[in-house]
Amino acid sequence: MPNDPTIYVCAQDRGKSHAPPEIENFELILNAPPLTQRQPENEDFERCNEITFQRLEQFGLSFQGNRARHHLTMPQDFGALFPASEGSLYGQSPKGMMATLKRPKCTTKLNNLFLVGGGVHPGAGIPMATLCAELAVAEMTRRQILT
């Protein structure tokens, strides 16, 4: 677990048409290191919990409520659900210093198959994945797949 992780916070119950409910659900996504052969232990969960909520408090966000173990999806859990991902949220993305330049584009060699997500150019994160989707839609529109 990194000491200074990137943390995405999603207030799932919020919408433009109504005020937040009294009790809100949040989804927190942290960048985690790649899978290892070692299985996560209780200390891993505790450390993740501690680092996450301390970091959020530094930004003025505090959370109360259930932070039980069963609410945490570790890379090992993700890898079990999606074996080809090797536990990575972004799948088998290129690694190393030149990784950014090796990401696939949204277009593929297969006709009308487009890629969208954090492992595709322009990159990881919700804003970048949204840009990726916009690029794919623009290409579909150009090809008149979407009318």
N, C-alpha and C positions, 0 to 999 in steps of 0.2 A: 504494500500500500504506500503510495507516495506521501510525503509529509505535506505537500502543498498541491492537492489534487484539483483538477478542474471539476466543478460541480454544476450540473444543470438542475434547475429547480422548476418543476411544473406544478402549478396550482390547478389540479384537474377539475375542480368543481366550479371554477370561475368562468363566467361568460359575460358577454356585453349586455345581456338583457336583465341581469339580476345581480343583487349584492351577494357577496360571498356568504355561504352558510355559516352557522355558528361553529360547527366542527368541519374542518376542511381536510381533504385528502391531498397529499403531496407526493409526487414522484421525484426522487432524487437520483440522478445518474452520475456516477463517478468514473473517471478514467482509471482503469486498473491495469497492472502489469500482466504480461502474457501468462498462460497456464504453466504450471510446473507439475512435476509428478507428485509433489506433496499435497495432501488433502488439507483444506482449511480447517483450522481448529477454532475453539471458542475464543481464544485470544485474538484471532484474526478479526472476528466479528466485533469484539470489544474495541480493538484499535481503530477499525474502520468507523465505527459509531462515534468514538471519541474525536477523531480527526475531523470527521464530517461536520459534526454539530459545533465544535469549537470554531472551525473555519467559518461556518455560516453566521455564528454569533459575532465574529469580527466584522461582518458586513451588516449587522443590525437585525439579523433574522434569528428568532428563537422559536423552538418547537417544543410542544408539550404533547404527551400522549404515548401511545404504544410504539416502542421501537424494538419489538420482539424479533428474534432470530429468523422466524419464518417469513418475515417481510423483506429479507435481504437475499438478493440473487447474486451469487458469487460467480466468477468466471467458470468455475467447475460446473455449477448448475446450468449456466448458459451453454457450455460445451456438451452437457448431457442432453439438453433439449435440441441442440443444433450441432451435431458432431462435426460437420465440415467447417464450422466456425472456429474450431480450436479454442473455444471459450471467449472469442473476441466479439464484441458487439458489432464491429465493422467487418466481420468475416476475415478471410485470409488476405488482409491488406499487405502491400509491400512494407518492408521494414528497413530501417537504416537511414543514413543521412540523405540519400537521394529519393526516399520514399515518396515525397510529394510529387516528384516528377514522373514517378512510375505508376501513379494511379490510373486506372482505366477511365476512358471517356464515357459519356452516357450512351453513345452509339456502339453497336457491336457488329461483328461480321454476319450475324444472323439477321435476316430481314425482319424489320419491325420488332426487334427485341432491344429494349432500352434498359440501362442500369441507372438506378437512383439510390443514393444513400451515402453514409459517411465514408465508405471505402472507395467512392468514386469521385473523380474530379468535380468540383473544386475542393472537397475535403470533408473532414469530420465536423460534427456539431450541427445543431438544428438549423442555424442560419445558412450554413454551407450546403446542407442536404436540401434545404428549400431552394437555394440557387440551382442546385443540380436538377431538381424536379422542373424548375423553370426552363433550363436548357433542354431537357428531354421533351417537354411540351412544345417548345419552340421548334425543335427538329421534327416532331410529329406533325405539327401544323404545316411546316415547310413541305413535308412529304405528303401532305393532305390526308394523313391518317385521321387526324381530328378535324372536323369541319363544323 
